[in-house]
Amino acid sequence: GENQLSKSKLINAIHESISEKENCHYLPVYELMMDDLRDYRFYKEDMIHPNSQAVQYIWEKFGNAYFTDETKVFINENNKILTALNHKTDDDKNPKYQQFLEKVNQKILEQQRKVKHKIF
């Protein structure tokens, strides 16, 4: 109805605006939610907001559209570190666990050297 027509006009105006600009792009997040992720399993309990699975899907689309391969590798390494940091043990004095932590800290230092801003 009228709501769809308004959205269509808005999207058309966006496309007209960005076509006049250099380095300006449109990522169709709304369309991804309405088309690819229309099933309720992609929404939070309020049935309005996207859940973490939907956000991850959109993040991947964003990354594939705009990130270099080098950036994707960097993000993947950061995600591995975050997973490792969330690893819990019953015995944090165990030498194997201490070695594990040392490896994680080395990876953090390697990642930190790659960027100017603070990470971890």
C-alpha positions, -999 to +999 in steps of 0.1 A: +000+000+000+010+036+007+037+025+032+055+005+004+051+034-020+067+057+005+096+033+010+100+029-027+102+067-032+127+070-004+150+043-018+147+059-053+158+093-038+187+076-020+198+060-053+196+093-071+216+111-044+244+085-042+247+083-080+259+119-079+285+113-053+319+096-055+326+068-030+289+067-018+271+034-018+238+019-007+238-013+013+202-027+011+199-037+048+161-030+048+157-052+017+178-079+033+156-079+064+124-079+043+135-104+017+163-127+030+154-125+067+116-122+067+111-153+089+104-146+125+133-167+137+155-137+126+138-113+150+141-107+187+112-116+210+096-082+204+092-092+167+105-058+156+143-058+160+167-082+143+183-108+164+221-116+166+218-141+137+203-115+114+229-089+125+256-114+117+241-121+083+240-084+075+275-078+089+288-105+065+270-088+035+286-055+046+320-071+049+318-088+016+308-056-001+333-032+016+362-050+033+395-060+016+407-095+020+433-082+044+406-066+066+386-099+066+416-118+077+423-092+105+387-094+117+388-132+116+419-132+137+403-109+162+373-132+164+395-162+171+412-142+199+378-132+214+367-169+214+400-178+231+396-151+257+361-165+265+375-199+271+372-209+308+391-235+328+387-251+362+425-248+368+440-215+358+473-225+373+477-255+349+509-250+328+490-259+296+464-232+303+492-207+311+508-216+277+475-212+260+471-177+276+506-168+265+498-177+229+467-157+231+486-127+244+511-130+216+483-130+190+469-099+207+502-082+204+505-091+168+471-077+160+478-045+180+509-039+159+487-039+128+466-009+138+470+026+152+439+025+175+436+005+207+422-030+204+417-056+231 
